[in-house]
């Protein structure tokens, strides 16, 4: 296994671990590193196309999971904000009549 494929797999593994832990700060950093690893793998002169293809397919699947997790987190936060705004409006009404 060449260095670029190994880096792709290591970065993908770390990204998956961060997703499981929902460590959004680590995901941001690892996303950048993963993009760099992909760029390096594509420009490497001595590369194993089959290994790179397999690693890229695994990353594609992982990024699909990441998008789903991000959308779910976005919806969760939106619901929290909605509840917070409703609570604040109720508190204002209570203060007017209290």
Protein Blocks (a to p, Z undefined) as FASTA:
>chain_A
ZZklmmmmmmmmmmmmmmmnopaklmmmmmmmmmmmmmmmmmpmbdcfklmmmmmmmmmm
mmmmmmmmmmmmmmmmmmmmmmmmmmmmmmmmmmmmZZ
